[in-house]
Amino acid sequence: MAFFTILRIIAVILGIVGSTLIIPLIVAICYGETQVILPVVIPMVCSWIFAIVMLIAGRGKKTKLSTKSSFVIVALSWIAASLFGAIPLYFSGAIPSITDAVFESVSGFTTTGATILSTVENLPVSMNLWRCLTHWLGGMGIVALTVALLPLLGVGGFQLIKAETTGPEKGKFTAKITSTAKTLWLIYFALTFIEFILLLIAGDNFVDAMSVAFATLGSGGFSTKNGGIGDYNSLPIEIIITVFMFLAGINFTMFYNIITGRFKDLKENTEFKTYLGICGIAVLLITFFECSTYGGFFKSLRYSSFQVGAIISTTGFGTADYTYWKPASQVIIFLMFFIGGCSGSTGGGVKVIRWICLWKQLKIEIKKMLHPHGVFTMQIDNKEINKTLPVTVAAFFAIWCIMIVITTFIACIFGVEIFTSFTGALSMVGNVGPAFGALGPSANYGWLHPVVKWWYSFAMIAGRLELFTMIIFFTPDYWKK
């Protein structure tokens, strides 16, 4: 019964992902890309058949998910969706290598935005749109999208949300987790639509505006142009994308609080204020350092704000190659790789809240040294937090460091120099996209050894699921009855 339930939920998830292929299919028909039609239609129809058969077979059956089952469902769903997403890319001839097609699809769904392509403009328009659409699906979470429909499947969704969502603390702001999922997706859709309309007004074409909006709100980074967003050479478009990149890095609960008029929660949110502070300080410093590079304050501000937004939100877009900036500016961008967006955002990385927790715990440890008999508790947002949170955060950092070391080592084994390997590992596990060195913003991942690409694919999924959901399968305790 557990196996059947797992298979049924994965079938529905693939059915939902398959349904979104209608969008690139319409574009392929409009642009006369006949070579794309069958590679899109066949997997789409197959996903529908699989989902319908499994829904009918499980009709009327109610099953309570165990904690172990929820981890399996989320992990297998992301793997299945990534493999499914590679089918149109491979069979359309857009990416003729299975390894590269899977890497590109994984990078899309995990919103990493690392590409193996050097000339994306050679791709069919519909396949470029599909790449960006995978960002949008993965940004809020393919399982979170399905949770909104889970009452139809006869299972509860909170365990699935906990296994997929970002941040050390998982919760819901409405009475039911399905209502929370629906609300988040509605907010997500609304922000995407607003950016899409603004991009059209700024002069972007319909398909490119849609692609950029998908990639921005999903904190992805795939572009339809070889030179990325820099090829637009449009200040209005850059301003729009910059604003929405920063918004994508904010906890989406904050948008719900704004809509419902709970501005006090926004004002007291420590993570939100810290995120804004980090972004503001980083932008001002880089603007100051690069004034001579760009010949003025405002032009320097234009590029610095865009790149800070792109890296801290882990969107990964580029209008400038930061590897040519002054060393001080590069250090600031490098530090952004370690931070990431807020918990509950579409951004990747370590998350701001974890650094806040570590900083507060450090201050508590210092106080304990000075006052051995004192009793100190950690407070965030003027509320005393769960005593287990610092331990959870410390455990996350431990596994995160191990994952970075392993990923760096594997790349080095196959001839990638150590700094490129290290920043590449930070980018893969943090779902950032660009790195430094030979994997910088002007480069791509196509030259890497196939083994490195497959490991990077695993690292991207593990990073998107905040490591524990994937790493747990490699622990003996998981397999004990």
TIKEGU-883169 format. One line per field, with one value per residue (C-alpha): x, y, z; residue number from 1; residue in three letters. Coordinates in pm, 1 decimal. Example, Ala and Ser with C-alpha at 12.3 -4.5 7.8 and 13.67 -1.06 7.14 Angstrom:
px <- 1230.0,1367.0
py <- -450.0,-106.0
pz <- 780.0,714.0
n <- 1,2
res <- ALA,SER
***
This chain:
px <- 0.0,285.0,455.1,128.1,67.4,418.5,378.4,36.0,157.7,460.4,227.7,11.0,317.1,442.7,93.1,99.5,451.4,351.9,50.7,277.4,431.8,121.0,287.3,602.8,384.5,175.2,493.0,642.4,329.1,326.7,695.4,671.9,915.8,782.0,1079.4,973.4,606.2,633.6,907.8,667.1,334.2,442.9,578.9,289.0,24.0,213.0,224.5,-152.2,-222.5,3.7,-160.7,-518.1,-455.5,-303.2,-582.1,-851.5,-667.1,-642.0,-988.8,-1151.7,-837.1,-708.2,-355.5,-168.0,187.2,469.2,766.2,984.5,734.8,725.9,1103.1,1085.2,801.6,974.0,1315.0,1175.6,940.1,1228.4,1436.6,1141.9,1050.1,1412.3,1440.6,1101.6,1206.4,1510.6,1296.8,1186.8,1534.8,1699.5,1452.8,1395.0,1768.4,1806.7,2059.9,2185.7,2358.9,2156.6,2400.7,2376.6,1997.4,1955.7,2202.7,2014.5,1678.7,1803.3,1956.6,1620.4,1395.4,1634.6,1649.4,2028.7,2052.8,2389.8,2389.7,2595.6,2501.5,2726.6,2477.2,2123.7,1987.5,2047.2,1783.6,1422.2,1224.0,988.7,1276.8,1424.8,1085.2,1065.9,1403.5,1277.9,942.3,1121.9,1264.4,916.2,784.6,1080.0,1090.5,784.7,813.8,656.7,539.0,390.4,190.1,62.5,-20.0,-298.2,-461.1,-367.0,-713.9,-811.7,-545.8,-658.8,-333.5,-213.5,46.8,224.8,499.7,563.8,581.7,827.3,1051.6,1054.0,1034.8,1339.2,1447.2,1508.7,1148.6,845.0,496.0,167.0,-7.2,-358.3,-560.6,-493.4,-166.3,-351.5,-484.7,-133.1,0.2,-276.5,-215.7,158.6,109.6,-145.5,100.0,374.5,160.2,54.4,413.6,515.9,228.9,309.3,673.6,566.7,340.6,610.2,865.8,624.0,575.0,955.2,982.6,1052.7,878.6,602.3,795.5,1114.8,916.6,743.2,1074.7,1247.1,952.8,956.1,1330.9,1327.3,1048.5,1181.0,1525.7,1664.3,1893.3,1838.9,1822.3,1703.3,2003.6,2367.6,2489.9,2218.8,2024.2,2318.5,2226.3,1908.7,2117.5,1800.4,1795.5,1415.2,1432.5,1729.8,1550.4,1239.1,1441.7,1653.9,1344.1,1182.6,1505.7,1515.1,1146.2,1206.3,1461.6,1205.5,999.0,666.2,484.9,581.0,370.7,78.9,122.0,119.6,-195.8,-373.7,-259.2,-30.8,240.8,357.3,482.0,676.3,828.4,934.6,1071.0,1442.4,1529.4,1360.2,1538.8,1873.2,1824.9,1756.1,2053.7,2293.9,2170.6,2193.1,2544.0,2673.2,2527.8,2668.3,3016.4,3042.9,2901.4,3175.6,3451.8,3344.4,3277.9,3604.0,3526.6,3197.2,3284.1,3023.2,2810.1,2477.2,2616.6,2811.7,2492.0,2309.6,2547.7,2624.9,2258.8,2177.8,2463.7,2409.5,2042.1,2130.2,2373.8,2209.6,1872.2,2061.8,1889.9,2224.4,2142.1,2425.2,2472.1,2842.0,3124.7,3210.3,3534.8,3676.9,3576.4,3818.0,3924.6,3724.4,3406.6,3474.4,3509.3,3164.9,3009.8,3193.1,3040.3,2693.5,2743.4,2746.3,2431.1,2143.5,1787.4,1534.7,1369.2,1041.9,1163.3,1237.8,1605.6,1866.9,2177.2,2224.2,1944.2,1969.1,1780.6,2046.6,2319.8,2103.3,2060.1,2435.5,2515.1,2270.2,2401.8,2756.8,2653.4,2484.6,2801.8,3007.4,2759.6,2782.2,3159.2,3124.0,2829.4,2858.5,2545.5,2328.6,2030.1,2004.4,1744.7,1747.7,1484.3,1400.7,1124.8,1079.7,976.0,1159.0,1251.1,1254.4,1565.7,1634.5,1667.4,2036.4,2119.4,1930.7,2109.3,2449.4,2371.2,2275.8,2604.0,2795.2,2632.7,2656.4,3032.2,3074.9,2876.6,3086.5,3411.1,3298.1,3170.3,3492.5,3702.7,3511.1,3559.3,3930.6,3967.3,3863.0,4108.6,3915.8,4144.1,4071.2,3920.2,3691.0,3597.7,3527.2,3313.4,3144.5,3052.3,2913.8,2712.1,2573.6,2481.7,2352.7,2167.6,2333.5,2433.7,2754.9,3073.8,3429.6,3724.7,3641.6,3279.1,3232.3,2933.5,3079.7,3147.9,2931.3,2938.0,2947.4,3321.6,3305.9,3358.0,3028.3,3091.9,3120.5,2795.6,2610.1,2745.1,2661.0,2305.6,2279.9,2431.4,2178.7,1880.5,2027.5,2085.6,1735.3,1587.3,1815.8,2041.3,1867.0,1589.5,1846.4,2127.5,1893.3,1883.6,2255.5,2215.9,2174.6,1899.4,1670.1,1669.8,1599.6,1243.8
py <- 0.0,240.6,163.9,216.0,547.9,667.7,564.3,729.0,1065.7,1063.3,982.7,1284.9,1507.7,1394.0,1451.2,1809.9,1870.4,1706.9,1937.1,2242.3,2117.0,2260.6,2604.4,2515.3,2305.8,2610.9,2813.5,2534.7,2533.6,2915.1,2925.4,2628.9,2417.1,2084.6,1886.3,1973.4,1874.0,1494.8,1510.1,1731.1,1563.7,1202.9,1254.8,1489.5,1232.6,948.5,1146.7,1202.4,833.7,731.4,982.7,891.7,517.3,559.9,793.7,549.3,256.5,435.4,590.5,583.0,465.5,677.1,631.9,807.6,889.4,792.8,1022.5,781.0,771.0,1150.6,1166.2,898.4,1076.5,1415.3,1278.1,1052.1,1325.7,1563.2,1295.3,1183.8,1541.2,1618.2,1306.3,1380.9,1738.7,1612.6,1411.9,1705.8,1857.8,1532.8,1395.5,1732.4,1745.6,2066.6,1892.0,1573.0,1427.6,1244.7,1355.4,1718.9,1705.9,1566.3,1820.7,2105.0,1975.5,1926.0,2273.6,2405.1,2239.1,2309.4,2674.6,2657.8,2801.9,2644.6,2560.2,2335.9,2552.8,2817.9,2947.2,2928.2,3131.1,2828.7,2635.1,2622.1,2903.7,2650.3,2461.8,2782.1,2858.4,2505.0,2552.3,2869.2,2710.5,2437.1,2717.0,2840.7,2493.4,2419.3,2761.7,2726.1,2348.2,2082.6,1894.2,2211.7,2254.2,1900.0,1936.5,2176.8,1874.3,1609.1,1583.3,1418.1,1155.6,1080.7,1177.9,1463.2,1701.1,1863.0,1599.2,1650.8,2028.4,1989.8,1768.9,2012.0,2369.0,2576.8,2699.9,2544.1,2586.1,2462.9,2585.9,2698.8,3035.1,2905.4,2637.1,2376.1,2303.3,2272.1,2627.7,2746.2,2582.6,2736.7,3081.7,3063.8,2956.9,3233.1,3492.6,3334.3,3343.8,3703.6,3826.8,3638.8,3790.2,4142.5,4109.0,3965.3,4266.4,4513.5,4347.8,4375.4,4744.8,4786.7,4654.0,4281.7,4041.2,3807.3,3478.5,3632.2,3828.9,3508.7,3320.7,3591.8,3618.8,3240.7,3243.2,3548.8,3450.9,3095.1,3232.6,3043.7,3216.7,3055.8,3315.7,3313.7,3519.6,3415.2,3710.4,3678.9,3983.3,4203.0,4147.5,4351.1,4659.3,4808.3,4995.9,4958.7,4579.9,4553.4,4758.0,4537.7,4217.5,4354.9,4440.0,4101.3,3913.3,4079.5,3996.6,3632.1,3610.1,3714.4,3467.4,3445.1,3455.7,3824.5,3886.6,3711.2,3936.0,4245.2,4130.3,4060.4,4388.5,4232.7,4495.6,4449.9,4100.8,4246.9,4518.1,4271.7,4005.2,3977.5,3775.1,4021.6,4320.6,4139.5,4039.9,4401.3,4519.1,4272.0,4361.9,4735.7,4725.1,4495.1,4714.8,5036.6,4889.7,4743.8,5063.8,5258.0,5014.5,5000.6,5369.8,5401.5,5084.7,5219.9,5589.5,5708.3,5634.1,5560.3,5329.1,5145.3,5124.2,4975.5,4681.7,4628.2,4613.2,4369.3,4132.0,4143.1,4064.9,3785.5,3611.8,3654.8,3543.9,3267.1,3371.8,3383.7,3628.4,3843.8,4185.7,4203.6,3956.3,4008.4,3810.9,4124.9,4351.5,4473.9,4211.4,4379.8,4361.6,3996.8,3915.1,4064.7,3864.6,3556.1,3605.7,3620.1,3255.1,3162.4,3355.8,3294.1,3416.9,3400.2,3082.2,3017.2,3201.0,3055.5,3136.2,2879.2,2898.2,2855.8,3106.5,3427.7,3288.5,3023.7,3287.3,3487.8,3178.9,3109.2,3470.5,3470.6,3137.2,3274.2,3568.0,3328.9,3117.1,3428.2,3531.3,3183.8,3219.1,3551.7,3440.3,3061.6,3043.5,3256.7,3122.7,3254.7,3187.3,3271.4,3506.7,3578.4,3822.3,3895.0,3534.5,3262.0,2994.6,2618.4,2505.4,2241.6,2497.8,2586.0,2214.5,2165.4,2461.9,2334.3,1991.0,2155.2,2346.4,2026.8,1832.1,2139.6,2164.3,1790.8,1817.8,2114.4,1926.5,1609.7,1802.6,2004.3,1687.3,1505.6,1796.0,1810.1,1437.6,1511.9,1795.7,2105.8,2346.7,2384.8,2736.5,2666.7,2334.7,2500.3,2783.1,2536.3,2326.4,2634.9,2713.6,2361.1,2294.8,2651.1,2645.1,2971.9,2901.7,3086.4,3043.1,3173.7,3077.7,2851.1,2834.8,3211.5,3407.2,3421.6,3046.0,2733.3,2379.9,2196.2,2121.4,1923.4,1546.3,1348.0,1202.9,1554.9,1654.6,1357.9,1433.6,1800.2,1693.5,1503.8,1798.3,2039.6,1825.6,1767.6,2140.3,2229.6,1987.9,2131.8,1823.2,1621.9,1493.8,1334.3,1253.9,1066.1,771.3,715.1,668.8,319.8,442.9,518.7,156.8,13.0,-104.2
pz <- 0.0,82.1,-249.4,-437.4,-262.5,-346.5,-709.3,-731.1,-598.7,-828.1,-1120.4,-1038.5,-1006.1,-1347.1,-1486.4,-1360.5,-1493.7,-1823.0,-1851.1,-1846.5,-2172.9,-2338.9,-2317.1,-2517.4,-2750.3,-2841.9,-2896.1,-3113.0,-3331.5,-3359.6,-3456.9,-3694.4,-3491.3,-3620.4,-3489.8,-3135.6,-3153.9,-3112.6,-2843.5,-2646.8,-2721.4,-2652.6,-2295.3,-2220.4,-2321.3,-2150.2,-1824.3,-1846.1,-1906.5,-1617.1,-1381.4,-1482.1,-1447.7,-1102.1,-988.5,-1097.9,-941.6,-608.7,-607.2,-265.6,-88.2,199.1,322.6,600.5,499.3,730.1,776.1,579.0,291.1,267.0,218.5,-51.6,-231.6,-235.4,-339.2,-612.1,-734.0,-794.6,-963.2,-1178.7,-1275.6,-1368.7,-1585.7,-1741.1,-1816.8,-2007.9,-2255.4,-2476.7,-2467.2,-2578.6,-2832.6,-2999.9,-3073.2,-2874.5,-2648.3,-2820.5,-2512.0,-2245.1,-1974.2,-2082.7,-2121.1,-1768.0,-1627.1,-1795.6,-1672.5,-1315.0,-1323.9,-1439.8,-1183.3,-894.6,-1011.2,-1028.6,-1378.5,-1461.8,-1830.9,-2056.1,-2355.5,-2505.5,-2763.4,-2625.9,-2916.8,-3142.3,-2949.2,-3067.6,-2905.6,-2746.0,-2581.6,-2444.4,-2294.8,-2150.2,-1980.6,-1810.2,-1726.9,-1531.0,-1313.2,-1236.3,-1151.6,-925.5,-760.8,-540.4,-546.2,-765.4,-458.1,-306.4,-626.9,-595.9,-225.4,-326.5,-497.2,-239.8,-79.6,-407.8,-339.8,13.0,185.8,402.9,270.6,565.0,579.9,207.3,245.6,534.0,321.6,28.1,158.2,245.4,585.9,929.4,1049.8,854.6,919.9,773.5,797.8,722.1,897.6,629.9,453.5,121.6,165.5,246.1,-71.4,-282.9,-133.4,-193.8,-555.0,-615.6,-481.7,-691.4,-1005.5,-940.9,-901.8,-1217.1,-1414.1,-1291.3,-1395.3,-1732.0,-1800.9,-1691.1,-1920.8,-2213.2,-2137.1,-2121.1,-2477.2,-2439.4,-2677.4,-2556.8,-2533.4,-2393.1,-2132.8,-2027.5,-2010.4,-1807.1,-1566.7,-1513.4,-1450.2,-1222.5,-981.7,-975.0,-882.1,-1179.6,-1425.4,-1765.7,-2039.9,-2400.2,-2507.1,-2540.0,-2336.2,-2073.2,-1957.5,-2057.7,-2424.1,-2375.9,-2293.3,-2149.5,-1820.4,-1768.8,-1817.7,-1581.0,-1312.8,-1337.0,-1312.5,-1026.4,-820.8,-878.6,-802.9,-461.2,-413.3,-507.1,-225.2,37.7,241.0,58.2,392.1,398.8,87.6,255.0,560.2,336.9,155.1,484.9,639.0,901.0,860.5,1218.4,1133.6,842.7,1061.0,1330.8,1096.0,1174.9,866.6,631.9,786.7,783.7,418.6,321.1,526.4,365.7,16.9,83.8,229.8,-47.1,-323.0,-175.4,-123.3,-473.8,-622.2,-445.7,-547.2,-914.0,-974.5,-1166.4,-1364.3,-1496.4,-1496.1,-1249.4,-944.0,-1112.0,-1378.5,-1110.6,-901.5,-1200.8,-1235.4,-867.8,-761.1,-1040.1,-957.2,-581.3,-639.2,-880.3,-645.0,-303.1,-441.4,-629.7,-953.6,-1129.0,-1408.9,-1537.3,-1691.0,-1603.0,-1546.5,-1180.5,-1221.2,-1387.2,-1098.6,-833.8,-575.2,-296.4,-506.0,-592.5,-222.0,-154.3,-439.1,-312.3,34.8,-124.3,-225.9,143.6,234.4,-5.9,22.3,305.0,425.7,245.7,-65.0,-406.4,-349.3,-260.5,-44.7,328.5,406.0,606.9,906.4,969.2,987.6,1227.5,1442.9,1444.2,1532.6,1822.5,1946.8,1933.0,2152.6,2396.4,2421.3,2495.9,2766.2,2920.0,2941.5,3121.3,3336.8,3390.4,3607.7,3382.3,3189.1,2833.9,2566.6,2198.1,2062.8,1700.6,1603.6,1975.8,2033.4,2218.9,1967.3,1997.3,2185.5,1921.0,1639.9,1702.7,1701.7,1374.8,1219.0,1338.3,1190.7,861.1,846.7,918.7,634.9,409.2,464.9,402.2,78.8,-38.3,35.4,-144.4,-447.2,-464.5,-442.2,-717.5,-958.8,-871.9,-947.5,-1305.6,-1357.6,-1249.5,-1063.9,-694.1,-677.6,-972.2,-807.4,-471.9,-608.4,-843.5,-539.5,-363.2,-673.8,-717.6,-354.5,-314.2,-650.4,-754.9,-1117.8,-1203.9,-1003.2,-1040.6,-1259.7,-1552.4,-1433.6,-1410.9,-1545.6,-1897.1,-1907.7,-1904.9,-1761.4,-2094.5,-2080.9,-1755.7,-1746.2,-1760.6,-1412.2,-1270.0,-1442.7,-1292.9,-946.0,-989.9,-1082.8,-754.9,-564.7,-718.3,-615.7,-269.2,-229.8,-346.9,-90.9,179.7,190.4,462.4,234.0,0.8,243.1,478.7,235.3,292.4,667.4,821.0,1056.4,763.8,650.7,995.6,1053.8
n <- 1,2,3,4,5,6,7,8,9,10,11,12,13,14,15,16,17,18,19,20,21,22,23,24,25,26,27,28,29,30,31,32,33,34,35,36,37,38,39,40,41,42,43,44,45,46,47,48,49,50,51,52,53,54,55,56,57,58,59,60,61,62,63,64,65,66,67,68,69,70,71,72,73,74,75,76,77,78,79,80,81,82,83,84,85,86,87,88,89,90,91,92,93,94,95,96,97,98,99,100,101,102,103,104,105,106,107,108,109,110,111,112,113,114,115,116,117,118,119,120,121,122,123,124,125,126,127,128,129,130,131,132,133,134,135,136,137,138,139,140,141,142,143,144,145,146,147,148,149,150,151,152,153,154,155,156,157,158,159,160,161,162,163,164,165,166,167,168,169,170,171,172,173,174,175,176,177,178,179,180,181,182,183,184,185,186,187,188,189,190,191,192,193,194,195,196,197,198,199,200,201,202,203,204,205,206,207,208,209,210,211,212,213,214,215,216,217,218,219,220,221,222,223,224,225,226,227,228,229,230,231,232,233,234,235,236,237,238,239,240,241,242,243,244,245,246,247,248,249,250,251,252,253,254,255,256,257,258,259,260,261,262,263,264,265,266,267,268,269,270,271,272,273,274,275,276,277,278,279,280,281,282,283,284,285,286,287,288,289,290,291,292,293,294,295,296,297,298,299,300,301,302,303,304,305,306,307,308,309,310,311,312,313,314,315,316,317,318,319,320,321,322,323,324,325,326,327,328,329,330,331,332,333,334,335,336,337,338,339,340,341,342,343,344,345,346,347,348,349,350,351,352,353,354,355,356,357,358,359,360,361,362,363,364,365,366,367,368,369,370,371,372,373,374,375,376,377,378,379,380,381,382,383,384,385,386,387,388,389,390,391,392,393,394,395,396,397,398,399,400,401,402,403,404,405,406,407,408,409,410,411,412,413,414,415,416,417,418,419,420,421,422,423,424,425,426,427,428,429,430,431,432,433,434,435,436,437,438,439,440,441,442,443,444,445,446,447,448,449,450,451,452,453,454,455,456,457,458,459,460,461,462,463,464,465,466,467,468,469,470,471,472,473,474,475,476,477,478,479,480,481
res <- MET,ALA,PHE,PHE,THR,ILE,LEU,ARG,ILE,ILE,ALA,VAL,ILE,LEU,GLY,ILE,VAL,GLY,SER,THR,LEU,ILE,ILE,PRO,LEU,ILE,VAL,ALA,ILE,CYS,TYR,GLY,GLU,THR,GLN,VAL,ILE,LEU,PRO,VAL,VAL,ILE,PRO,MET,VAL,CYS,SER,TRP,ILE,PHE,ALA,ILE,VAL,MET,LEU,ILE,ALA,GLY,ARG,GLY,LYS,LYS,THR,LYS,LEU,SER,THR,LYS,SER,SER,PHE,VAL,ILE,VAL,ALA,LEU,SER,TRP,ILE,ALA,ALA,SER,LEU,PHE,GLY,ALA,ILE,PRO,LEU,TYR,PHE,SER,GLY,ALA,ILE,PRO,SER,ILE,THR,ASP,ALA,VAL,PHE,GLU,SER,VAL,SER,GLY,PHE,THR,THR,THR,GLY,ALA,THR,ILE,LEU,SER,THR,VAL,GLU,ASN,LEU,PRO,VAL,SER,MET,ASN,LEU,TRP,ARG,CYS,LEU,THR,HIS,TRP,LEU,GLY,GLY,MET,GLY,ILE,VAL,ALA,LEU,THR,VAL,ALA,LEU,LEU,PRO,LEU,LEU,GLY,VAL,GLY,GLY,PHE,GLN,LEU,ILE,LYS,ALA,GLU,THR,THR,GLY,PRO,GLU,LYS,GLY,LYS,PHE,THR,ALA,LYS,ILE,THR,SER,THR,ALA,LYS,THR,LEU,TRP,LEU,ILE,TYR,PHE,ALA,LEU,THR,PHE,ILE,GLU,PHE,ILE,LEU,LEU,LEU,ILE,ALA,GLY,ASP,ASN,PHE,VAL,ASP,ALA,MET,SER,VAL,ALA,PHE,ALA,THR,LEU,GLY,SER,GLY,GLY,PHE,SER,THR,LYS,ASN,GLY,GLY,ILE,GLY,ASP,TYR,ASN,SER,LEU,PRO,ILE,GLU,ILE,ILE,ILE,THR,VAL,PHE,MET,PHE,LEU,ALA,GLY,ILE,ASN,PHE,THR,MET,PHE,TYR,ASN,ILE,ILE,THR,GLY,ARG,PHE,LYS,ASP,LEU,LYS,GLU,ASN,THR,GLU,PHE,LYS,THR,TYR,LEU,GLY,ILE,CYS,GLY,ILE,ALA,VAL,LEU,LEU,ILE,THR,PHE,PHE,GLU,CYS,SER,THR,TYR,GLY,GLY,PHE,PHE,LYS,SER,LEU,ARG,TYR,SER,SER,PHE,GLN,VAL,GLY,ALA,ILE,ILE,SER,THR,THR,GLY,PHE,GLY,THR,ALA,ASP,TYR,THR,TYR,TRP,LYS,PRO,ALA,SER,GLN,VAL,ILE,ILE,PHE,LEU,MET,PHE,PHE,ILE,GLY,GLY,CYS,SER,GLY,SER,THR,GLY,GLY,GLY,VAL,LYS,VAL,ILE,ARG,TRP,ILE,CYS,LEU,TRP,LYS,GLN,LEU,LYS,ILE,GLU,ILE,LYS,LYS,MET,LEU,HIS,PRO,HIS,GLY,VAL,PHE,THR,MET,GLN,ILE,ASP,ASN,LYS,GLU,ILE,ASN,LYS,THR,LEU,PRO,VAL,THR,VAL,ALA,ALA,PHE,PHE,ALA,ILE,TRP,CYS,ILE,MET,ILE,VAL,ILE,THR,THR,PHE,ILE,ALA,CYS,ILE,PHE,GLY,VAL,GLU,ILE,PHE,THR,SER,PHE,THR,GLY,ALA,LEU,SER,MET,VAL,GLY,ASN,VAL,GLY,PRO,ALA,PHE,GLY,ALA,LEU,GLY,PRO,SER,ALA,ASN,TYR,GLY,TRP,LEU,HIS,PRO,VAL,VAL,LYS,TRP,TRP,TYR,SER,PHE,ALA,MET,ILE,ALA,GLY,ARG,LEU,GLU,LEU,PHE,THR,MET,ILE,ILE,PHE,PHE,THR,PRO,ASP,TYR,TRP,LYS,LYS
***
